[in-house]
Amino acid sequence: MKTEDIKTMIEDYENLPLECDGMTRVIHYLLKQNKVKHQVYYGRVVYKDKSFYPHYWIELPDKTMIDYKAKMWLGEGAANGIFKLKDEPEMKYGGTKVFLDVNDVTFLILTGGI
């Protein structure tokens, strides 16, 4: 699936009042439902001299990052949304792969039934 298709899939949800763990769960659910290969991570995100831990994000097999909450913790200059890490040299991620089991009920609760 192309990045633009993934952006379209997420756009109705990107402004939900969730923190990184909730938003990652919503996006993970959408990707899983659409059979998009991806991996969820838990760890630290760094932008310039700012750092945030604990943080959740998603990485696609082609090293595209999906992180709609970096700006929440790191400020306006931080990359946000869907981006290639190589294009954002001041953003650094370090963490471990995690398994999230997000079912239909959890998704409805997090999204308010959108």
Jmol script that loads the backbone (N, CA, C; Angstrom):
load data "model"
ATOM      1  N   MET A   1       0.844  -1.183   0.000  1.00  0.00           N
ATOM      2  CA  MET A   1       0.000   0.000   0.000  1.00  0.00           C
ATOM      3  C   MET A   1       0.887   1.244   0.000  1.00  0.00           C
ATOM      4  N   LYS A   2       0.536   2.217  -0.793  1.00  0.00           N
ATOM      5  CA  LYS A   2       1.302   3.457  -0.908  1.00  0.00           C
ATOM      6  C   LYS A   2       1.092   4.351   0.310  1.00  0.00           C
ATOM      7  N   THR A   3       2.089   5.185   0.569  1.00  0.00           N
ATOM      8  CA  THR A   3       2.021   6.117   1.697  1.00  0.00           C
ATOM      9  C   THR A   3       0.776   6.995   1.615  1.00  0.00           C
ATOM     10  N   GLU A   4       0.452   7.470   0.445  1.00  0.00           N
ATOM     11  CA  GLU A   4      -0.741   8.331   0.285  1.00  0.00           C
ATOM     12  C   GLU A   4      -2.014   7.595   0.666  1.00  0.00           C
ATOM     13  N   ASP A   5      -2.084   6.291   0.350  1.00  0.00           N
ATOM     14  CA  ASP A   5      -3.252   5.491   0.717  1.00  0.00           C
ATOM     15  C   ASP A   5      -3.346   5.333   2.229  1.00  0.00           C
ATOM     16  N   ILE A   6      -2.192   5.172   2.866  1.00  0.00           N
ATOM     17  CA  ILE A   6      -2.176   5.055   4.328  1.00  0.00           C
ATOM     18  C   ILE A   6      -2.592   6.382   4.955  1.00  0.00           C
ATOM     19  N   LYS A   7      -2.098   7.490   4.420  1.00  0.00           N
ATOM     20  CA  LYS A   7      -2.493   8.812   4.934  1.00  0.00           C
ATOM     21  C   LYS A   7      -4.006   8.991   4.830  1.00  0.00           C
ATOM     22  N   THR A   8      -4.573   8.589   3.721  1.00  0.00           N
ATOM     23  CA  THR A   8      -6.025   8.697   3.526  1.00  0.00           C
ATOM     24  C   THR A   8      -6.764   7.832   4.542  1.00  0.00           C
ATOM     25  N   MET A   9      -6.259   6.654   4.804  1.00  0.00           N
ATOM     26  CA  MET A   9      -6.870   5.735   5.765  1.00  0.00           C
ATOM     27  C   MET A   9      -6.896   6.338   7.169  1.00  0.00           C
ATOM     28  N   ILE A  10      -5.853   7.085   7.509  1.00  0.00           N
ATOM     29  CA  ILE A  10      -5.695   7.619   8.867  1.00  0.00           C
ATOM     30  C   ILE A  10      -6.345   8.991   9.052  1.00  0.00           C
ATOM     31  N   GLU A  11      -6.554   9.733   7.985  1.00  0.00           N
ATOM     32  CA  GLU A  11      -6.903  11.154   8.109  1.00  0.00           C
ATOM     33  C   GLU A  11      -8.136  11.447   8.953  1.00  0.00           C
ATOM     34  N   ASP A  12      -9.117  10.563   8.991  1.00  0.00           N
ATOM     35  CA  ASP A  12     -10.300  10.803   9.822  1.00  0.00           C
ATOM     36  C   ASP A  12      -9.999  10.683  11.313  1.00  0.00           C
ATOM     37  N   TYR A  13      -8.860  10.112  11.655  1.00  0.00           N
ATOM     38  CA  TYR A  13      -8.526   9.822  13.048  1.00  0.00           C
ATOM     39  C   TYR A  13      -7.360  10.640  13.591  1.00  0.00           C
ATOM     40  N   GLU A  14      -6.638  11.324  12.726  1.00  0.00           N
ATOM     41  CA  GLU A  14      -5.378  11.942  13.146  1.00  0.00           C
ATOM     42  C   GLU A  14      -5.517  13.039  14.192  1.00  0.00           C
ATOM     43  N   ASN A  15      -6.682  13.618  14.340  1.00  0.00           N
ATOM     44  CA  ASN A  15      -6.863  14.687  15.330  1.00  0.00           C
ATOM     45  C   ASN A  15      -7.606  14.238  16.584  1.00  0.00           C
ATOM     46  N   LEU A  16      -7.717  12.928  16.775  1.00  0.00           N
ATOM     47  CA  LEU A  16      -8.349  12.434  17.997  1.00  0.00           C
ATOM     48  C   LEU A  16      -7.561  12.910  19.211  1.00  0.00           C
ATOM     49  N   PRO A  17      -8.238  13.215  20.305  1.00  0.00           N
ATOM     50  CA  PRO A  17      -7.537  13.694  21.509  1.00  0.00           C
ATOM     51  C   PRO A  17      -6.907  12.538  22.292  1.00  0.00           C
ATOM     52  N   LEU A  18      -5.953  11.864  21.645  1.00  0.00           N
ATOM     53  CA  LEU A  18      -5.279  10.723  22.248  1.00  0.00           C
ATOM     54  C   LEU A  18      -3.795  11.025  22.397  1.00  0.00           C
ATOM     55  N   GLU A  19      -3.151  10.334  23.305  1.00  0.00           N
ATOM     56  CA  GLU A  19      -1.700  10.416  23.411  1.00  0.00           C
ATOM     57  C   GLU A  19      -1.100   9.337  22.519  1.00  0.00           C
ATOM     58  N   CYS A  20       0.205   9.180  22.552  1.00  0.00           N
ATOM     59  CA  CYS A  20       0.883   8.301  21.594  1.00  0.00           C
ATOM     60  C   CYS A  20       0.439   6.845  21.687  1.00  0.00           C
ATOM     61  N   ASP A  21       0.172   6.346  22.895  1.00  0.00           N
ATOM     62  CA  ASP A  21      -0.232   4.946  23.007  1.00  0.00           C
ATOM     63  C   ASP A  21      -1.599   4.692  22.386  1.00  0.00           C
ATOM     64  N   GLY A  22      -2.549   5.580  22.631  1.00  0.00           N
ATOM     65  CA  GLY A  22      -3.887   5.435  22.052  1.00  0.00           C
ATOM     66  C   GLY A  22      -3.884   5.617  20.549  1.00  0.00           C
ATOM     67  N   MET A  23      -3.155   6.621  20.066  1.00  0.00           N
ATOM     68  CA  MET A  23      -3.103   6.872  18.627  1.00  0.00           C
ATOM     69  C   MET A  23      -2.430   5.721  17.904  1.00  0.00           C
ATOM     70  N   THR A  24      -1.365   5.187  18.483  1.00  0.00           N
ATOM     71  CA  THR A  24      -0.694   4.046  17.878  1.00  0.00           C
ATOM     72  C   THR A  24      -1.623   2.843  17.809  1.00  0.00           C
ATOM     73  N   ARG A  25      -2.436   2.653  18.825  1.00  0.00           N
ATOM     74  CA  ARG A  25      -3.399   1.548  18.805  1.00  0.00           C
ATOM     75  C   ARG A  25      -4.421   1.729  17.679  1.00  0.00           C
ATOM     76  N   VAL A  26      -4.913   2.932  17.502  1.00  0.00           N
ATOM     77  CA  VAL A  26      -5.881   3.209  16.436  1.00  0.00           C
ATOM     78  C   VAL A  26      -5.250   2.928  15.068  1.00  0.00           C
ATOM     79  N   ILE A  27      -4.052   3.440  14.847  1.00  0.00           N
ATOM     80  CA  ILE A  27      -3.399   3.261  13.549  1.00  0.00           C
ATOM     81  C   ILE A  27      -3.029   1.792  13.329  1.00  0.00           C
ATOM     82  N   HIS A  28      -2.555   1.132  14.368  1.00  0.00           N
ATOM     83  CA  HIS A  28      -2.236  -0.297  14.273  1.00  0.00           C
ATOM     84  C   HIS A  28      -3.469  -1.085  13.842  1.00  0.00           C
ATOM     85  N   TYR A  29      -4.598  -0.784  14.442  1.00  0.00           N
ATOM     86  CA  TYR A  29      -5.846  -1.465  14.095  1.00  0.00           C
ATOM     87  C   TYR A  29      -6.190  -1.249  12.622  1.00  0.00           C
ATOM     88  N   LEU A  30      -6.109  -0.002  12.168  1.00  0.00           N
ATOM     89  CA  LEU A  30      -6.420   0.304  10.768  1.00  0.00           C
ATOM     90  C   LEU A  30      -5.479  -0.420   9.808  1.00  0.00           C
ATOM     91  N   LEU A  31      -4.193  -0.407  10.112  1.00  0.00           N
ATOM     92  CA  LEU A  31      -3.221  -1.085   9.257  1.00  0.00           C
ATOM     93  C   LEU A  31      -3.465  -2.593   9.242  1.00  0.00           C
ATOM     94  N   LYS A  32      -3.727  -3.145  10.402  1.00  0.00           N
ATOM     95  CA  LYS A  32      -3.977  -4.581  10.506  1.00  0.00           C
ATOM     96  C   LYS A  32      -5.238  -4.972   9.719  1.00  0.00           C
ATOM     97  N   GLN A  33      -6.295  -4.179   9.851  1.00  0.00           N
ATOM     98  CA  GLN A  33      -7.542  -4.465   9.133  1.00  0.00           C
ATOM     99  C   GLN A  33      -7.337  -4.408   7.620  1.00  0.00           C
ATOM    100  N   ASN A  34      -6.399  -3.594   7.174  1.00  0.00           N
ATOM    101  CA  ASN A  34      -6.129  -3.436   5.742  1.00  0.00           C
ATOM    102  C   ASN A  34      -4.907  -4.243   5.284  1.00  0.00           C
ATOM    103  N   LYS A  35      -4.448  -5.135   6.172  1.00  0.00           N
ATOM    104  CA  LYS A  35      -3.351  -6.055   5.862  1.00  0.00           C
ATOM    105  C   LYS A  35      -2.068  -5.350   5.400  1.00  0.00           C
ATOM    106  N   VAL A  36      -1.753  -4.244   6.071  1.00  0.00           N
ATOM    107  CA  VAL A  36      -0.522  -3.495   5.798  1.00  0.00           C
ATOM    108  C   VAL A  36       0.532  -3.975   6.797  1.00  0.00           C
ATOM    109  N   LYS A  37       1.641  -4.494   6.295  1.00  0.00           N
ATOM    110  CA  LYS A  37       2.715  -4.956   7.168  1.00  0.00           C
ATOM    111  C   LYS A  37       3.310  -3.763   7.916  1.00  0.00           C
ATOM    112  N   HIS A  38       3.497  -3.939   9.206  1.00  0.00           N
ATOM    113  CA  HIS A  38       4.049  -2.879  10.039  1.00  0.00           C
ATOM    114  C   HIS A  38       4.502  -3.467  11.364  1.00  0.00           C
ATOM    115  N   GLN A  39       5.237  -2.651  12.131  1.00  0.00           N
ATOM    116  CA  GLN A  39       5.686  -3.051  13.453  1.00  0.00           C
ATOM    117  C   GLN A  39       5.482  -1.901  14.427  1.00  0.00           C
ATOM    118  N   VAL A  40       4.944  -2.226  15.583  1.00  0.00           N
ATOM    119  CA  VAL A  40       4.753  -1.236  16.647  1.00  0.00           C
ATOM    120  C   VAL A  40       5.994  -1.253  17.539  1.00  0.00           C
ATOM    121  N   TYR A  41       6.421  -0.053  17.949  1.00  0.00           N
ATOM    122  CA  TYR A  41       7.583   0.100  18.835  1.00  0.00           C
ATOM    123  C   TYR A  41       7.208   0.905  20.073  1.00  0.00           C
ATOM    124  N   TYR A  42       7.972   0.644  21.124  1.00  0.00           N
ATOM    125  CA  TYR A  42       7.858   1.339  22.400  1.00  0.00           C
ATOM    126  C   TYR A  42       9.263   1.736  22.822  1.00  0.00           C
ATOM    127  N   GLY A  43       9.434   3.013  23.132  1.00  0.00           N
ATOM    128  CA  GLY A  43      10.761   3.443  23.559  1.00  0.00           C
ATOM    129  C   GLY A  43      10.860   4.944  23.691  1.00  0.00           C
ATOM    130  N   ARG A  44      11.957   5.497  23.133  1.00  0.00           N
ATOM    131  CA  ARG A  44      12.269   6.916  23.286  1.00  0.00           C
ATOM    132  C   ARG A  44      12.315   7.576  21.917  1.00  0.00           C
ATOM    133  N   VAL A  45      11.806   8.808  21.859  1.00  0.00           N
ATOM    134  CA  VAL A  45      11.939   9.628  20.663  1.00  0.00           C
ATOM    135  C   VAL A  45      12.700  10.895  21.054  1.00  0.00           C
ATOM    136  N   VAL A  46      13.602  11.314  20.171  1.00  0.00           N
ATOM    137  CA  VAL A  46      14.440  12.485  20.428  1.00  0.00           C
ATOM    138  C   VAL A  46      14.352  13.411  19.228  1.00  0.00           C
ATOM    139  N   TYR A  47      14.230  14.707  19.524  1.00  0.00           N
ATOM    140  CA  TYR A  47      14.289  15.741  18.485  1.00  0.00           C
ATOM    141  C   TYR A  47      15.179  16.857  19.013  1.00  0.00           C
ATOM    142  N   LYS A  48      16.285  17.081  18.328  1.00  0.00           N
ATOM    143  CA  LYS A  48      17.285  18.065  18.760  1.00  0.00           C
ATOM    144  C   LYS A  48      17.680  17.773  20.199  1.00  0.00           C
ATOM    145  N   ASP A  49      17.426  18.700  21.122  1.00  0.00           N
ATOM    146  CA  ASP A  49      17.816  18.503  22.516  1.00  0.00           C
ATOM    147  C   ASP A  49      16.653  18.050  23.400  1.00  0.00           C
ATOM    148  N   LYS A  50      15.506  17.718  22.784  1.00  0.00           N
ATOM    149  CA  LYS A  50      14.341  17.263  23.551  1.00  0.00           C
ATOM    150  C   LYS A  50      14.176  15.761  23.389  1.00  0.00           C
ATOM    151  N   SER A  51      13.730  15.134  24.458  1.00  0.00           N
ATOM    152  CA  SER A  51      13.562  13.685  24.461  1.00  0.00           C
ATOM    153  C   SER A  51      12.266  13.344  25.186  1.00  0.00           C
ATOM    154  N   PHE A  52      11.608  12.259  24.735  1.00  0.00           N
ATOM    155  CA  PHE A  52      10.409  11.815  25.435  1.00  0.00           C
ATOM    156  C   PHE A  52      10.407  10.303  25.559  1.00  0.00           C
ATOM    157  N   TYR A  53      10.099   9.836  26.751  1.00  0.00           N
ATOM    158  CA  TYR A  53       9.966   8.420  27.060  1.00  0.00           C
ATOM    159  C   TYR A  53       8.909   8.289  28.143  1.00  0.00           C
ATOM    160  N   PRO A  54       8.008   7.356  28.056  1.00  0.00           N
ATOM    161  CA  PRO A  54       7.832   6.323  27.051  1.00  0.00           C
ATOM    162  C   PRO A  54       7.020   6.827  25.858  1.00  0.00           C
ATOM    163  N   HIS A  55       7.330   6.315  24.701  1.00  0.00           N
ATOM    164  CA  HIS A  55       6.664   6.727  23.465  1.00  0.00           C
ATOM    165  C   HIS A  55       6.365   5.502  22.603  1.00  0.00           C
ATOM    166  N   TYR A  56       5.251   5.567  21.867  1.00  0.00           N
ATOM    167  CA  TYR A  56       4.855   4.509  20.938  1.00  0.00           C
ATOM    168  C   TYR A  56       4.824   5.072  19.530  1.00  0.00           C
ATOM    169  N   TRP A  57       5.219   4.255  18.550  1.00  0.00           N
ATOM    170  CA  TRP A  57       5.146   4.633  17.143  1.00  0.00           C
ATOM    171  C   TRP A  57       5.089   3.367  16.298  1.00  0.00           C
ATOM    172  N   ILE A  58       4.906   3.557  14.994  1.00  0.00           N
ATOM    173  CA  ILE A  58       4.827   2.448  14.052  1.00  0.00           C
ATOM    174  C   ILE A  58       5.877   2.649  12.966  1.00  0.00           C
ATOM    175  N   GLU A  59       6.466   1.529  12.549  1.00  0.00           N
ATOM    176  CA  GLU A  59       7.421   1.559  11.449  1.00  0.00           C
ATOM    177  C   GLU A  59       6.967   0.566  10.377  1.00  0.00           C
ATOM    178  N   LEU A  60       6.984   1.020   9.121  1.00  0.00           N
ATOM    179  CA  LEU A  60       6.672   0.162   7.992  1.00  0.00           C
ATOM    180  C   LEU A  60       7.944  -0.545   7.523  1.00  0.00           C
ATOM    181  N   PRO A  61       7.829  -1.638   6.770  1.00  0.00           N
ATOM    182  CA  PRO A  61       9.018  -2.371   6.323  1.00  0.00           C
ATOM    183  C   PRO A  61      10.028  -1.528   5.542  1.00  0.00           C
ATOM    184  N   ASP A  62       9.573  -0.469   4.863  1.00  0.00           N
ATOM    185  CA  ASP A  62      10.497   0.374   4.088  1.00  0.00           C
ATOM    186  C   ASP A  62      11.107   1.503   4.914  1.00  0.00           C
ATOM    187  N   LYS A  63      11.011   1.378   6.237  1.00  0.00           N
ATOM    188  CA  LYS A  63      11.570   2.349   7.196  1.00  0.00           C
ATOM    189  C   LYS A  63      10.793   3.674   7.238  1.00  0.00           C
ATOM    190  N   THR A  64       9.556   3.652   6.773  1.00  0.00           N
ATOM    191  CA  THR A  64       8.676   4.811   6.928  1.00  0.00           C
ATOM    192  C   THR A  64       8.136   4.794   8.347  1.00  0.00           C
ATOM    193  N   MET A  65       8.177   5.946   8.993  1.00  0.00           N
ATOM    194  CA  MET A  65       7.690   6.070  10.365  1.00  0.00           C
ATOM    195  C   MET A  65       6.262   6.608  10.345  1.00  0.00           C
ATOM    196  N   ILE A  66       5.453   6.129  11.270  1.00  0.00           N
ATOM    197  CA  ILE A  66       4.112   6.676  11.473  1.00  0.00           C
ATOM    198  C   ILE A  66       4.049   7.102  12.928  1.00  0.00           C
ATOM    199  N   ASP A  67       4.011   8.406  13.136  1.00  0.00           N
ATOM    200  CA  ASP A  67       4.022   8.964  14.492  1.00  0.00           C
ATOM    201  C   ASP A  67       3.262  10.284  14.453  1.00  0.00           C
ATOM    202  N   TYR A  68       2.029  10.242  14.898  1.00  0.00           N
ATOM    203  CA  TYR A  68       1.182  11.431  14.882  1.00  0.00           C
ATOM    204  C   TYR A  68       1.208  12.192  16.202  1.00  0.00           C
ATOM    205  N   LYS A  69       2.083  11.808  17.123  1.00  0.00           N
ATOM    206  CA  LYS A  69       2.113  12.485  18.429  1.00  0.00           C
ATOM    207  C   LYS A  69       3.485  13.012  18.826  1.00  0.00           C
ATOM    208  N   ALA A  70       4.463  12.965  17.945  1.00  0.00           N
ATOM    209  CA  ALA A  70       5.792  13.480  18.284  1.00  0.00           C
ATOM    210  C   ALA A  70       5.739  14.961  18.650  1.00  0.00           C
ATOM    211  N   LYS A  71       4.974  15.742  17.890  1.00  0.00           N
ATOM    212  CA  LYS A  71       4.890  17.186  18.176  1.00  0.00           C
ATOM    213  C   LYS A  71       4.296  17.467  19.557  1.00  0.00           C
ATOM    214  N   MET A  72       3.417  16.574  19.996  1.00  0.00           N
ATOM    215  CA  MET A  72       2.799  16.749  21.310  1.00  0.00           C
ATOM    216  C   MET A  72       3.873  16.834  22.393  1.00  0.00           C
ATOM    217  N   TRP A  73       4.921  16.015  22.261  1.00  0.00           N
ATOM    218  CA  TRP A  73       5.945  15.937  23.286  1.00  0.00           C
ATOM    219  C   TRP A  73       7.191  16.748  22.966  1.00  0.00           C
ATOM    220  N   LEU A  74       7.461  16.949  21.665  1.00  0.00           N
ATOM    221  CA  LEU A  74       8.742  17.535  21.283  1.00  0.00           C
ATOM    222  C   LEU A  74       8.656  18.907  20.638  1.00  0.00           C
ATOM    223  N   GLY A  75       7.452  19.418  20.439  1.00  0.00           N
ATOM    224  CA  GLY A  75       7.288  20.752  19.894  1.00  0.00           C
ATOM    225  C   GLY A  75       7.048  20.776  18.395  1.00  0.00           C
ATOM    226  N   GLU A  76       6.734  21.950  17.909  1.00  0.00           N
ATOM    227  CA  GLU A  76       6.302  22.152  16.526  1.00  0.00           C
ATOM    228  C   GLU A  76       7.314  21.746  15.465  1.00  0.00           C
ATOM    229  N   GLY A  77       8.589  21.813  15.725  1.00  0.00           N
ATOM    230  CA  GLY A  77       9.576  21.478  14.702  1.00  0.00           C
ATOM    231  C   GLY A  77       9.742  19.997  14.455  1.00  0.00           C
ATOM    232  N   ALA A  78       9.252  19.175  15.367  1.00  0.00           N
ATOM    233  CA  ALA A  78       9.430  17.730  15.251  1.00  0.00           C
ATOM    234  C   ALA A  78       8.617  17.180  14.082  1.00  0.00           C
ATOM    235  N   ALA A  79       9.163  16.161  13.423  1.00  0.00           N
ATOM    236  CA  ALA A  79       8.425  15.483  12.359  1.00  0.00           C
ATOM    237  C   ALA A  79       7.174  14.859  12.970  1.00  0.00           C
ATOM    238  N   ASN A  80       6.122  14.809  12.190  1.00  0.00           N
ATOM    239  CA  ASN A  80       4.848  14.323  12.685  1.00  0.00           C
ATOM    240  C   ASN A  80       4.069  13.742  11.527  1.00  0.00           C
ATOM    241  N   GLY A  81       3.370  12.650  11.762  1.00  0.00           N
ATOM    242  CA  GLY A  81       2.562  12.042  10.710  1.00  0.00           C
ATOM    243  C   GLY A  81       3.274  10.835  10.137  1.00  0.00           C
ATOM    244  N   ILE A  82       3.401  10.809   8.794  1.00  0.00           N
ATOM    245  CA  ILE A  82       4.062   9.715   8.088  1.00  0.00           C
ATOM    246  C   ILE A  82       5.283  10.296   7.386  1.00  0.00           C
ATOM    247  N   PHE A  83       6.459   9.756   7.705  1.00  0.00           N
ATOM    248  CA  PHE A  83       7.683  10.326   7.153  1.00  0.00           C
ATOM    249  C   PHE A  83       8.798   9.290   7.134  1.00  0.00           C
ATOM    250  N   LYS A  84       9.788   9.549   6.302  1.00  0.00           N
ATOM    251  CA  LYS A  84      10.990   8.721   6.255  1.00  0.00           C
ATOM    252  C   LYS A  84      11.985   9.279   7.271  1.00  0.00           C
ATOM    253  N   LEU A  85      12.493   8.448   8.112  1.00  0.00           N
ATOM    254  CA  LEU A  85      13.430   8.883   9.136  1.00  0.00           C
ATOM    255  C   LEU A  85      14.694   9.479   8.513  1.00  0.00           C
ATOM    256  N   LYS A  86      15.123   8.955   7.369  1.00  0.00           N
ATOM    257  CA  LYS A  86      16.320   9.489   6.706  1.00  0.00           C
ATOM    258  C   LYS A  86      16.135  10.932   6.268  1.00  0.00           C
ATOM    259  N   ASP A  87      14.881  11.350   6.093  1.00  0.00           N
ATOM    260  CA  ASP A  87      14.579  12.732   5.698  1.00  0.00           C
ATOM    261  C   ASP A  87      14.459  13.669   6.901  1.00  0.00           C
ATOM    262  N   GLU A  88      14.532  13.109   8.092  1.00  0.00           N
ATOM    263  CA  GLU A  88      14.389  13.880   9.334  1.00  0.00           C
ATOM    264  C   GLU A  88      15.595  13.598  10.228  1.00  0.00           C
ATOM    265  N   PRO A  89      16.782  14.104   9.885  1.00  0.00           N
ATOM    266  CA  PRO A  89      18.003  13.730  10.609  1.00  0.00           C
ATOM    267  C   PRO A  89      18.029  14.133  12.082  1.00  0.00           C
ATOM    268  N   GLU A  90      17.191  15.060  12.470  1.00  0.00           N
ATOM    269  CA  GLU A  90      17.198  15.476  13.880  1.00  0.00           C
ATOM    270  C   GLU A  90      16.245  14.630  14.741  1.00  0.00           C
ATOM    271  N   MET A  91      15.495  13.742  14.094  1.00  0.00           N
ATOM    272  CA  MET A  91      14.599  12.833  14.819  1.00  0.00           C
ATOM    273  C   MET A  91      15.330  11.512  15.029  1.00  0.00           C
ATOM    274  N   LYS A  92      15.288  11.006  16.251  1.00  0.00           N
ATOM    275  CA  LYS A  92      15.915   9.731  16.557  1.00  0.00           C
ATOM    276  C   LYS A  92      14.937   8.894  17.388  1.00  0.00           C
ATOM    277  N   TYR A  93      14.853   7.631  17.032  1.00  0.00           N
ATOM    278  CA  TYR A  93      13.980   6.695  17.736  1.00  0.00           C
ATOM    279  C   TYR A  93      14.807   5.528  18.237  1.00  0.00           C
ATOM    280  N   GLY A  94      14.502   5.081  19.422  1.00  0.00           N
ATOM    281  CA  GLY A  94      15.132   3.889  19.964  1.00  0.00           C
ATOM    282  C   GLY A  94      14.145   3.155  20.832  1.00  0.00           C
ATOM    283  N   GLY A  95      13.963   1.880  20.561  1.00  0.00           N
ATOM    284  CA  GLY A  95      12.990   1.136  21.348  1.00  0.00           C
ATOM    285  C   GLY A  95      12.958  -0.326  20.985  1.00  0.00           C
ATOM    286  N   THR A  96      11.936  -0.975  21.467  1.00  0.00           N
ATOM    287  CA  THR A  96      11.754  -2.397  21.231  1.00  0.00           C
ATOM    288  C   THR A  96      10.405  -2.639  20.562  1.00  0.00           C
ATOM    289  N   LYS A  97      10.353  -3.715  19.796  1.00  0.00           N
ATOM    290  CA  LYS A  97       9.098  -4.114  19.159  1.00  0.00           C
ATOM    291  C   LYS A  97       8.131  -4.579  20.235  1.00  0.00           C
ATOM    292  N   VAL A  98       6.872  -4.215  20.065  1.00  0.00           N
ATOM    293  CA  VAL A  98       5.841  -4.662  21.005  1.00  0.00           C
ATOM    294  C   VAL A  98       4.650  -5.200  20.228  1.00  0.00           C
ATOM    295  N   PHE A  99       3.890  -6.070  20.874  1.00  0.00           N
ATOM    296  CA  PHE A  99       2.676  -6.619  20.292  1.00  0.00           C
ATOM    297  C   PHE A  99       1.488  -5.919  20.939  1.00  0.00           C
ATOM    298  N   LEU A 100       0.619  -5.362  20.124  1.00  0.00           N
ATOM    299  CA  LEU A 100      -0.614  -4.750  20.631  1.00  0.00           C
ATOM    300  C   LEU A 100      -1.791  -5.544  20.106  1.00  0.00           C
ATOM    301  N   ASP A 101      -2.676  -5.944  20.989  1.00  0.00           N
ATOM    302  CA  ASP A 101      -3.885  -6.646  20.582  1.00  0.00           C
ATOM    303  C   ASP A 101      -5.044  -5.660  20.704  1.00  0.00           C
ATOM    304  N   VAL A 102      -5.403  -5.049  19.587  1.00  0.00           N
ATOM    305  CA  VAL A 102      -6.477  -4.063  19.574  1.00  0.00           C
ATOM    306  C   VAL A 102      -7.675  -4.698  18.882  1.00  0.00           C
ATOM    307  N   ASN A 103      -8.752  -4.883  19.636  1.00  0.00           N
ATOM    308  CA  ASN A 103      -9.940  -5.489  19.053  1.00  0.00           C
ATOM    309  C   ASN A 103     -10.949  -4.409  18.645  1.00  0.00           C
ATOM    310  N   ASP A 104     -12.058  -4.844  18.071  1.00  0.00           N
ATOM    311  CA  ASP A 104     -13.069  -3.911  17.586  1.00  0.00           C
ATOM    312  C   ASP A 104     -13.601  -2.995  18.693  1.00  0.00           C
ATOM    313  N   VAL A 105     -13.803  -3.548  19.867  1.00  0.00           N
ATOM    314  CA  VAL A 105     -14.353  -2.755  20.980  1.00  0.00           C
ATOM    315  C   VAL A 105     -13.361  -1.684  21.415  1.00  0.00           C
ATOM    316  N   THR A 106     -12.099  -2.054  21.552  1.00  0.00           N
ATOM    317  CA  THR A 106     -11.079  -1.076  21.932  1.00  0.00           C
ATOM    318  C   THR A 106     -10.982   0.029  20.900  1.00  0.00           C
ATOM    319  N   PHE A 107     -11.004  -0.340  19.624  1.00  0.00           N
ATOM    320  CA  PHE A 107     -10.966   0.646  18.554  1.00  0.00           C
ATOM    321  C   PHE A 107     -12.146   1.616  18.646  1.00  0.00           C
ATOM    322  N   LEU A 108     -13.350   1.100  18.876  1.00  0.00           N
ATOM    323  CA  LEU A 108     -14.533   1.961  18.997  1.00  0.00           C
ATOM    324  C   LEU A 108     -14.439   2.888  20.198  1.00  0.00           C
ATOM    325  N   ILE A 109     -13.915   2.392  21.296  1.00  0.00           N
ATOM    326  CA  ILE A 109     -13.759   3.229  22.488  1.00  0.00           C
ATOM    327  C   ILE A 109     -12.755   4.355  22.215  1.00  0.00           C
ATOM    328  N   LEU A 110     -11.620   4.021  21.614  1.00  0.00           N
ATOM    329  CA  LEU A 110     -10.581   5.025  21.352  1.00  0.00           C
ATOM    330  C   LEU A 110     -11.021   6.069  20.327  1.00  0.00           C
ATOM    331  N   THR A 111     -11.812   5.670  19.358  1.00  0.00           N
ATOM    332  CA  THR A 111     -12.212   6.578  18.289  1.00  0.00           C
ATOM    333  C   THR A 111     -13.563   7.241  18.547  1.00  0.00           C
ATOM    334  N   GLY A 112     -14.234   6.848  19.593  1.00  0.00           N
ATOM    335  CA  GLY A 112     -15.566   7.409  19.835  1.00  0.00           C
ATOM    336  C   GLY A 112     -16.564   6.988  18.772  1.00  0.00           C
ATOM    337  N   GLY A 113     -16.268   5.896  18.076  1.00  0.00           N
ATOM    338  CA  GLY A 113     -17.181   5.362  17.080  1.00  0.00           C
ATOM    339  C   GLY A 113     -17.182   6.100  15.753  1.00  0.00           C
ATOM    340  N   ILE A 114     -16.101   6.833  15.451  1.00  0.00           N
ATOM    341  CA  ILE A 114     -16.019   7.569  14.171  1.00  0.00           C
ATOM    342  C   ILE A 114     -16.179   6.592  13.033  1.00  0.00           C
TER     343      ILE A 114
END
end "model"
wireframe off; spacefill off
backbone 0.3
color backbone group
